[in-house]
Amino acid sequence: MKILYLHQYFVTPEMGGGTRSYELARRMVARGHEVHMVTSSTDGTVPGKAWRHEVINGINVHWLPVPYNNNMSYRDRLKAFFKFASMAGRRAKKIGGDVVFATSTPLTIAIPGVSASKALNVPLVFEVRDLWPELPIAMGALRFPLSIWAAKKLERWAYRNSDYIIGLSPGMCDGVVATGIPVERVKCIPNSCDIDMFNVADVEGLQFRQERPWINERPLVVYAGTIGHINDVEYLVKVAKAAKNNKSDLCFLVVGRGVNERNVRSLATEYGVLDNNFFMEGPMAKSQIVALLSAATVCTSLFIPVKAMENNSANKFFDGLAAGKPVAINYGGWQSEILSQSGAGVEMPSESPEEGASILQDLVRNTAKLNAARVAASELAKTKFSRDALANELIQVLERAYAKKSN
């Protein structure tokens, strides 16, 4: 098949961010399919204003320069979404293909996805990475009745015009079905674990620690990801403060960038933990994250207490499992249930960072419990969230869509 893969924010392991689309696309190529990734360059690394094509590990990547970052206003973000949506549809039609695979966010990716699908008379498989617009409504990003109506209209239009819909969590799939889409057209394929990538020698983590003498022998709790409004990194600052007050030897490292970075740094300074037991570094490429997680004792995934966020499928959760590290989260939902049932990590109460600090301290001090959590994390990565197995499930959906349309 010739697969038209539409993802506005595609990145490779040498870049910062989630690499789900890269990992899935290269496995499609390995299966003999021709893949064309229609995406954007957000950081100015692709010069000019026109499309640029290159081949990365067999993937035909079509880059369109469209500046975007987490510090942009909501209006400017919308402009970036619609600019890409408009031009991506034209590019996809020009490339042609046998099936269109469009992945959100943003939801506006449905516009070029549906447009290309109809123009080329090929099936569309649509991937839902966030339940949109429920999340921006809950966050207050969508406030006005007209914008909420338009967003819900776009959501349902995207679903109705898709042959199959992929959801990254059970809750996302339930949300799609709740809009009236038949359950047989909805498939849950969560984020997954790059086991081979994170299976590195202990020396990688040891070197990471040696390059940062302030870690010393202390247990290291890591957050690696966006520092945005929705990512409750301030919670980790409060946990660090409680740990310091308890004379704990826990050490915290936040790696990333985002609109809330200054607030996190300011709070850490106010609490007297910055560069004491709480440290911050800029974003790292996925290839560098491997060493970071090798050095970690515990990995974290954090969100503000918004019910809609319990259906998330954050990369950092699965990267922690892939690295064989216990994962600590501060929200409920399906990931909390997985950690509780498997013993691969812990849930820290969002309303009590003091209790969160105690839970972490108990985990790292209890050698038997910590080792059991590591084993459980690795087992989950291999048996439930293997990238190879889940990529195969997605490829089967694409092949089924293509065969159904061909007949």
C-alpha positions in Angstrom: 0.0 0.0 0.0 0.9 3.6 -0.4 0.1 5.2 2.9 -0.6 8.9 3.3 0.3 9.6 6.9 -0.8 13.0 8.2 0.7 14.2 11.4 1.3 17.9 12.0 3.9 17.4 14.7 6.0 14.4 13.5 9.4 14.1 15.2 12.4 11.6 15.0 14.4 10.3 17.9 17.0 13.0 17.3 14.4 15.7 18.0 12.5 16.4 21.2 8.9 15.0 21.6 6.9 11.9 21.2 8.1 9.5 18.4 5.0 7.4 18.1 4.4 8.3 14.4 8.1 7.8 13.5 8.1 4.3 15.2 4.9 3.3 13.5 5.9 4.6 10.1 9.2 2.8 10.0 7.5 -0.4 10.9 5.0 0.2 8.0 8.0 0.6 5.7 9.5 -2.6 7.1 6.3 -4.4 6.2 6.8 -3.3 2.6 4.5 -0.3 2.5 5.3 3.0 0.9 4.8 5.8 3.6 4.5 9.5 2.9 4.5 11.6 6.2 2.9 15.0 5.6 4.0 17.1 8.5 5.4 20.5 9.6 8.7 21.9 10.8 8.0 24.1 13.8 11.4 25.3 14.8 12.9 27.0 11.7 15.1 24.1 10.8 13.4 23.8 7.4 14.1 27.1 5.6 11.8 29.1 3.4 8.0 28.8 3.1 7.7 25.8 0.7 7.4 22.1 1.2 10.7 20.1 1.4 10.9 16.4 0.9 13.5 14.0 2.4 13.7 10.3 3.1 14.3 9.2 6.7 14.8 5.5 7.3 12.6 4.7 4.3 9.9 7.2 5.3 9.1 9.9 2.7 8.8 13.0 4.9 7.2 16.2 3.5 8.0 19.2 5.7 6.1 22.5 5.6 7.5 25.3 7.8 4.7 26.3 10.2 6.1 27.9 13.4 4.6 26.5 16.6 5.5 26.3 20.3 3.9 25.9 23.7 4.3 29.6 24.5 2.0 30.8 21.6 -1.4 32.3 22.3 -4.4 30.1 21.7 -5.3 32.3 18.7 -1.8 31.9 17.2 -2.0 28.2 17.7 -5.3 28.0 15.8 -3.8 30.0 13.0 -1.0 27.4 12.8 -3.5 24.5 12.9 -5.6 25.9 10.0 -2.6 27.0 7.9 -1.2 23.5 8.0 -4.6 21.9 7.5 -5.2 23.9 4.4 -1.8 23.2 2.8 -1.5 19.6 3.9 -4.7 18.6 2.1 -3.4 20.0 -1.2 0.0 18.2 -0.7 -1.7 14.9 0.2 -3.8 15.0 -3.0 -0.8 15.7 -5.1 1.2 12.8 -3.5 -1.7 10.3 -3.8 -2.1 7.0 -2.0 -4.1 3.9 -1.2 -5.2 4.9 2.3 -5.0 8.0 4.5 -4.0 7.8 8.1 -4.5 11.1 10.0 -3.5 11.5 13.6 -4.5 14.2 16.0 -3.7 16.5 17.8 -4.8 18.9 16.6 -8.2 17.8 15.6 -7.9 20.1 12.5 -5.8 17.3 10.9 -9.2 15.8 10.1 -9.7 18.5 7.5 -6.9 17.5 5.1 -7.5 13.8 6.0 -11.1 13.8 4.9 -10.4 16.1 2.0 -7.6 13.8 0.6 -9.7 10.7 1.3 -12.6 12.0 -0.7 -10.6 13.5 -3.5 -8.5 10.2 -4.0 -11.5 7.9 -3.2 -9.5 6.0 -0.6 -10.3 5.0 3.0 -9.5 7.2 6.0 -8.3 5.9 9.3 -8.4 8.6 12.0 -6.4 8.4 15.2 -7.6 10.2 18.3 -4.7 11.1 20.7 -6.9 13.3 23.0 -10.6 13.5 23.5 -11.2 16.8 21.7 -13.0 19.1 22.4 -13.8 17.7 25.9 -10.3 18.5 27.1 -10.0 22.2 26.0 -13.5 22.8 27.2 -12.5 21.4 30.6 -9.4 23.5 30.6 -11.3 26.7 29.7 -9.5 27.1 26.4 -12.8 26.8 24.6 -15.2 29.1 26.4 -17.7 30.6 24.0 -20.8 28.6 22.9 -20.0 29.2 19.2 -16.5 27.8 19.4 -17.6 24.8 21.5 -20.4 24.1 19.0 -17.9 24.3 16.1 -15.4 22.1 17.8 -18.0 19.4 18.5 -19.2 19.6 15.0 -15.7 19.1 13.7 -15.2 16.1 16.0 -18.3 14.4 14.8 -17.6 15.2 11.2 -14.2 13.7 11.5 -15.6 10.5 13.0 -18.4 10.1 10.5 -16.1 10.4 7.5 -13.6 7.9 8.8 -13.7 4.2 7.9 -12.0 3.3 11.2 -11.0 5.3 14.3 -8.1 4.5 16.6 -8.2 5.6 20.2 -5.1 5.7 22.4 -7.0 4.6 25.6 -10.2 2.8 26.5 -11.7 6.1 27.7 -11.0 7.7 24.3 -12.6 4.9 22.5 -15.6 5.0 24.8 -15.9 8.8 24.0 -15.9 8.1 20.3 -18.5 5.4 20.6 -20.6 7.8 22.7 -20.9 10.1 19.7 -22.8 7.4 17.8 -19.9 5.6 16.0 -20.4 1.8 15.8 -18.1 0.0 18.2 -16.8 -2.2 15.4 -15.3 0.8 13.7 -13.3 1.8 16.8 -10.0 0.2 17.8 -8.0 0.8 21.0 -4.2 1.0 20.3 -2.5 2.8 23.1 0.8 4.4 23.2 3.5 1.8 23.4 7.0 0.9 24.6 10.2 1.0 22.5 11.8 -1.8 24.4 14.9 -2.2 22.3 15.6 1.6 22.4 15.5 1.7 26.2 17.3 -1.6 26.8 20.7 -0.1 27.4 23.7 -1.0 29.6 23.7 0.4 33.1 26.8 2.4 32.2 24.6 4.9 30.3 22.7 5.8 33.4 25.9 5.8 35.5 27.6 8.2 33.0 24.5 10.5 33.1 24.8 10.7 36.9 28.6 11.3 36.8 28.0 14.2 34.5 25.7 15.7 37.2 27.6 15.4 40.5 24.7 16.9 42.3 22.8 13.6 41.9 25.4 11.7 43.7 24.0 8.4 45.0 20.5 9.9 45.7 17.3 8.2 44.4 16.4 10.2 41.3 12.8 11.0 40.4 12.4 12.2 36.8 9.9 14.2 34.8 10.6 14.5 31.1 8.1 16.3 29.0 6.2 19.5 28.3 6.0 22.0 31.1 2.5 23.3 30.1 -0.6 24.4 31.9 -2.0 20.9 31.8 1.2 19.3 33.1 1.1 19.7 36.8 4.9 20.0 37.3 4.3 22.5 40.2 3.0 19.4 42.0 6.5 17.9 41.8 8.0 21.1 43.2 5.6 20.7 46.2 6.6 17.0 46.6 10.3 18.1 46.6 9.6 20.6 49.3 7.8 18.0 51.4 10.7 15.6 50.9 13.2 18.2 51.9 11.2 19.0 55.0 11.3 15.3 55.9 15.0 15.2 55.4 14.6 12.7 52.6 17.4 12.0 50.2 15.1 12.1 47.2 16.3 14.1 44.2 14.1 15.5 41.5 15.0 16.4 37.9 12.6 18.1 35.4 13.6 17.9 31.7 11.7 19.9 29.2 10.3 23.3 28.2 6.9 25.0 28.1 4.7 27.9 28.9 4.7 27.1 32.6 8.5 26.7 33.0 9.0 30.1 34.5 6.3 29.5 37.1 7.8 26.1 38.1 11.2 27.6 38.4 9.9 30.5 40.5 7.9 28.2 42.8 11.0 26.0 43.3 13.0 29.1 44.2 10.3 30.3 46.6 10.3 26.9 48.3 14.1 26.7 48.6 14.4 23.5 46.6 15.8 24.7 43.3 19.3 23.4 42.8 19.0 21.7 46.2 16.9 18.6 45.7 15.0 19.9 42.6 16.7 20.6 39.3 15.7 21.7 35.8 17.2 21.2 32.4 16.1 22.0 28.9 14.5 19.5 26.5 16.4 16.4 25.3 16.1 14.4 22.2 14.6 10.9 22.6 18.0 9.4 22.1 19.2 11.4 25.2 16.1 10.5 27.2 17.3 6.9 27.1 20.3 7.8 29.3 18.2 10.0 31.5 15.7 7.2 32.3 18.6 4.7 32.7 19.8 7.0 35.5 16.3 7.4 37.1 15.0 5.5 40.1 11.4 6.5 39.4 9.8 8.1 36.3 6.7 10.3 36.6 3.7 11.3 34.5 1.8 14.4 35.8 -1.4 16.2 35.0 -3.7 18.7 36.7 -6.7 17.2 38.4 -9.1 17.3 35.4 -11.3 14.2 34.9 -10.8 14.3 31.1 -7.0 13.8 31.6 -7.5 10.4 33.1 -8.0 9.1 29.6 -4.5 10.3 28.5 -1.9 8.1 26.9 1.2 10.1 27.7 4.5 9.0 26.1 6.4 9.5 29.4 4.3 6.8 31.1 5.3 4.2 28.5 8.9 5.3 28.2 9.2 4.7 31.9 7.9 1.1 31.5 10.1 0.6 28.5 13.1 1.6 30.6 12.0 -0.9 33.3 11.5 1.9 35.9 8.6 2.3 38.3 6.2 5.0 37.2 4.6 7.5 39.6 1.5 9.4 38.5 -0.8 11.9 40.2 -4.1 11.1 38.5 -6.6 8.2 38.4 -8.0 6.3 35.5 -6.9 3.4 33.4 -3.1 4.0 33.9 -3.6 4.1 37.7 -5.5 0.8 37.5 -2.7 -0.7 35.5 0.0 0.4 38.0 -2.2 -0.9 40.9 -2.9 -4.3 39.4 0.7 -4.9 38.2 2.7 -3.3 40.9 4.7 -1.4 38.3 4.3 2.0 40.1 2.3 4.2 42.4 -0.4 6.8 42.3 0.4 10.0 44.3 -2.7 11.9 45.5 -3.0 15.2 43.6 -4.4 17.0 46.6 -1.6 16.0 48.9 2.0 16.4 47.7 3.1 15.6 51.3 1.6 12.1 50.9 3.1 11.9 47.5 6.5 12.5 49.0 5.9 9.8 51.6 4.7 7.3 48.9 7.9 7.9 46.8 10.1 7.6 49.8 8.5 4.4 50.9 9.0 3.0 47.4 12.7 3.8 47.0 13.5 2.7 50.6 11.9 -0.7 50.2 14.4 -2.6 48.1 12.1 -5.6 47.5 9.2 -3.4 46.5 11.4 -1.3 44.2 12.9 -4.3 42.5 9.4 -5.9 42.1 8.1 -2.7 40.5 11.1 -2.7 38.0 10.3 -6.3 37.0 6.6 -5.5 36.7 7.3 -2.4 34.5 9.5 -4.4 32.1 6.9 -7.2 32.0 4.1 -4.7 31.1 6.3 -3.2 28.4 7.0 -6.6 26.8 3.6 -8.3 27.2 1.0 -5.5 27.0 2.6 -2.4 25.4 5.2 -3.7 22.9 5.6 -1.2 20.0 6.1 -4.1 17.6 2.8 -5.8 18.6 0.7 -2.7 18.6 2.2 -1.4 15.4 1.1 -4.7 13.8 -2.4 -4.1 15.1 -2.5 -0.7 13.4 -1.1 -2.0 10.1 -3.8 -4.7 10.1 -6.5 -1.9 10.5 -5.0 0.0 7.6 -4.8 -3.1 5.4 -8.4 -4.0 6.3 -9.6 -0.5 5.4 -7.8 -0.7 2.0 -9.1 -4.2 1.3 -12.7 -3.2 2.2 -12.5 -0.2 -0.1 -10.9 -2.2 -3.0 -13.7 -4.7 -2.9 
